[in-house]
């Protein structure tokens, strides 16, 4: 485990501390960005389950990363593929909700 700076995180009802060699300001910037993306996810979907919100938020962040890489010509993933992945993910979440009765 990294030995550098510590950052206390409290998000979606879970709290823990991370340690990393990166600068504390950089870690706080990452956490701030994550919080913004979680709020965007909450506004986009009626899902309330914290695990589902975190998975979907991760999906949106990865989608954003892949689109940026594709725009810069560093990745072969097409934006249309990312949109299809989003549709599939949302459908799967809906099917999981139906299966567990939420």
Helices and strands as residue ranges (DSSP letters): E 5-11, E 14-20, H 24-44, H 50-71, H 79-100
